[in-house]
């Protein structure tokens, strides 16, 4: 089964907001065997919406629309639905009572005509009751295609997807199985990984597809199996992942979508009952931010500091001014003193420190732009490595963060 996701709103098209709804909807559909055929963002224009509906009619099983539902006059989705389905708006008693209770009971203000209009729905639609807001969802079918309209407010959309759309599709439609397995690799680029696994990839069964998902310092390999028999798909995925693991075991750091390097590090530190601290200069706190994005990080992350200015490395991390004078602030010697300083200050088992020139200017150092020194302190030793990550600035920072995690993981694994 196939679906197209349509987001309505000029605010998306002008870049004022980022469309996160489509991603959530696609993931939810994928879990129940509905393949997202395409994602579209269109303007708040009646003709544009009608043309989109017409173009998608009978080409996909589901068209899921978000946006254009609300109390203001520029929210035109309901009226456009009426035009497309040759229908008229009628007041839904259940929706009206909910809107009235929400406005008068929760917000403590009189209900207005605009609020009351929220209870207007096409007479032929199946109402998807929205407990999280005033705009109901709508389910309407024409020929072979179901058109589903949802509010654009993310938490309202998510409620309807979880409690109305997904259960209804599961109950009423037979769907194929779609299984995914993601392998997270670290330390080698996409082309090198592809070269190493070329023979394995060429021998994958037809029902399994491989996708490369590269980002600075890491490559995710996603296996997708589609078919009618779940047990065959599961066996195929398992056997091929086992074979792949033997080929590139040296660069695999985790599995599945949530098994990012930050999650892997958290598990390793938790298992060893070890702690971590960070001292960042050129990475500006991004290492700490990614570590603390993982639930439960407080069990192993002691804390971090961003010593961006040269003098703060001295005052906060006890870096010797003579070391900076002799070697410059972007140097292996300074990185080493930074990591030792944060390890002592935070009383942690492991520590990471970064100092470098991310660009576009050199700042307080003569080191080439793109140069980064990364220091890792363990309970037994300190290692420092030098890298040049090139340009632009964002690339330098991202690669420095990823390389820091890679180096830390290697050191932790030595003590497993």
FENTATA-V141920 format. One record per helix or strand of 3 or more residues. SS is the DSSP state (H for helix, E for strand). FROM is the first residue (numbers start at 0). TO is the last residue. Records with the same first field share a line. If there is no record, write none. Layout:
# FENTATA-V141920
SS: FROM-TO + FROM-TO
This chain:
# FENTATA-V141920
E: 1-7 + 34-41 + 61-65 + 88-90 + 119-121 + 125-127 + 136-141 + 144-149 + 176-185 + 207-214 + 217-226 + 251-254 + 275-279 + 300-305 + 349-355 + 370-376 + 381-387
H: 9-12 + 20-30 + 45-55 + 76-84 + 92-105 + 112-118 + 153-171 + 189-195 + 197-201 + 229-247 + 260-271 + 285-291 + 296-298 + 309-316 + 320-326 + 331-345 + 392-412
